[in-house]
Amino acid sequence: MAGGVYIAGKALRESDVKDSGKPPRHSRGGEASVRDAIKLVLAVIFGLLCGGATLWWGINDGLLSLVGLGIAALALSVLAIPYALSALKWLLTRRK
């Protein structure tokens, strides 16, 4: 929590970052990796399955901590679905 508050405060205070016009140093400008796209799609599927199973396990056994873990896993997986769908679309168009 403290780390999140620190990062949010730092982002609000430092608004005078100048754009140099050059691409970032970590940007190589190449095409996205197929391996990364496949890993993202599989991770979202795995996250949804594990989150659902953990939620079901928690509800059946009355374990509130597992219910919370399942809800958190499902929430993160649901947030990643649009990125996974765009990666899957990119993979399918690349195959043609």
Secondary structure in CASP SS format (residue, H / E / C, confidence):
PFRMAT SS
TARGET T0000
AUTHOR 0000-0000-0000
METHOD secondary structure of the structure
MODEL  1
M C 1.00
A H 1.00
G H 1.00
G H 1.00
V H 1.00
Y H 1.00
I H 1.00
A H 1.00
G H 1.00
K H 1.00
A H 1.00
L H 1.00
R H 1.00
E C 1.00
S C 1.00
D C 1.00
V C 1.00
K C 1.00
D C 1.00
S C 1.00
G C 1.00
K C 1.00
P C 1.00
P C 1.00
R C 1.00
H C 1.00
S C 1.00
R C 1.00
G C 1.00
G C 1.00
E C 1.00
A C 1.00
S C 1.00
V H 1.00
R H 1.00
D H 1.00
A H 1.00
I H 1.00
K H 1.00
L H 1.00
V H 1.00
L H 1.00
A H 1.00
V H 1.00
I H 1.00
F H 1.00
G H 1.00
L H 1.00
L H 1.00
C H 1.00
G H 1.00
G H 1.00
A H 1.00
T H 1.00
L H 1.00
W H 1.00
W H 1.00
G H 1.00
I H 1.00
N H 1.00
D H 1.00
G C 1.00
L C 1.00
L H 1.00
S H 1.00
L H 1.00
V H 1.00
G H 1.00
L H 1.00
G H 1.00
I H 1.00
A H 1.00
A H 1.00
L H 1.00
A H 1.00
L H 1.00
S H 1.00
V H 1.00
L H 1.00
A H 1.00
I H 1.00
P H 1.00
Y H 1.00
A H 1.00
L H 1.00
S H 1.00
A H 1.00
L H 1.00
K H 1.00
W H 1.00
L H 1.00
L H 1.00
T H 1.00
R H 1.00
R H 1.00
K C 1.00
END
